Amino acid sequence: MQMRNIRVNGKRTSMKLMPVEWESLEEICAREHMTMSELVSKIEAERQDCDNLTGCVRVYALCYFRKAASLSEPMPRHRAPEARAPEAIAYAAE
């Protein structure tokens, strides 16, 4: 987990997220041409049934990429199911 300070609606606050979550937010900011402060301020303004800003940010990122995924081609399968390691197949059978 990484803690960062962010300005939300002009006020400084801190959020603790996993590195991949920070990277996701940075990607959203790049795609939407926003700063991190602008994005989190937007999320803050739109949240309704959530008291926890960090949780709202996580859900926002998840929903953002789910929507993006639904608009694009399905991801290719990296391996066919039968190509799994023998120990994985044996473990699944138990």
C-alpha positions, 0 to 999 in steps of 0.5 A, spaced: 500 500 500 502 507 498 499 513 501 499 519 497 497 526 499 491 529 494 488 536 494 480 534 493 476 540 492 482 545 495 483 541 501 489 536 502 487 529 504 491 522 504 489 516 501 492 509 501 491 505 495 495 499 492 500 501 487 496 498 481 490 502 483 494 508 483 497 506 476 489 505 474 488 512 476 494 515 473 491 512 466 484 514 467 487 521 468 491 521 462 485 518 458 481 524 460 486 529 460 485 531 468 489 531 474 489 526 480 486 532 484 481 534 478 479 526 478 478 525 485 474 531 486 470 529 481 469 522 484 468 526 491 462 530 488 459 524 485 459 519 491 452 518 494 452 512 498 459 511 500 462 514 506 469 512 504 472 516 499 478 511 498 473 506 497 469 510 492 475 511 488 477 504 488 469 502 485 470 508 480 476 505 477 473 498 477 467 501 473 471 505 469 475 500 466 469 495 466 465 500 461 472 501 457 472 493 456 465 492 454 466 497 449 472 493 446 474 487 443 474 481 448 481 479 451 484 473 447 485 467 451 492 466 453 492 459 454 487 453 452 484 450 459 487 443 457 494 447 457 494 448 464 500 445 468 498 438 471 499 439 478 493 445 477 489 439 474 490 434 479 488 440 485 482 442 481 480 434 481 480 434 488 
